[in-house]
Amino acid sequence: MTETLVEVQGLKKNYWLEDHEIEVLRGLDLTIRAGERVSITGPSGSGKSTFLHVLGTLDQPSSGRVLYDGEDVFRRSPAKIAAFRNKTIGFVFQFHHLLPEFTAQENVAMPALIQRMSKEEASMRAAATLTAVGLQHRLAHRPGELSGGEQQRVAIARALVLSPRVLLADEPTGNLDEASAASIHDLLDEMNERTGLTILLVTHSSRLAKRMPRRLNMVEGRLVDVSAEISTAA
């Protein structure tokens, strides 16, 4: 049986708005095995992005635990959490956040340089990762010289350059046309098959969500597994 990679236990996240407490995540429990591809759908404001941010250690939970390989990651110091995040988790967002003054290769090399890898090794890793996502002919191009789909592929390469175990993608195709979106999802499927990358994808598109073997729906801060329901309907 495939090993458990991520386990979420009783996860809650609340925010204060003036003197009013807002419950965003309401006691989530979830187990994700290594190599799984999981989608999360749900209406705006249901807590999808908040959950991804906590799962990716970008935000602290109000209560509950997030375990990677059985260890509660939030028991680490802030510096060790940041190091863990940079090495273990890759992020892709709806907006690619590429640095416009740098080439594709330089953008992708950034996480490796942050890890204090030598410039030569970081550059080699970046070139290899861009080649893996089909952009070997765009290494020296800046973001403004690339199409929307190519820019998102650069963002994916940047997320993968340190060979993370988990990729968290928040509406990664939200700004792309249908053909480009399908191409990005083909790429994610390929990376999962080739490397065993675990993928958790937040999307508003039910069509794209159905491409993932496991499908969750976020409703008012709670997760419902709808995989069997969707499969039966199909």
Order of alpha helices (4+ residues) and beta strands (2+ residues): beta-beta-beta-alpha-beta-beta-alpha-beta-alpha-alpha-alpha-beta-alpha-beta-alpha-beta-beta-alpha
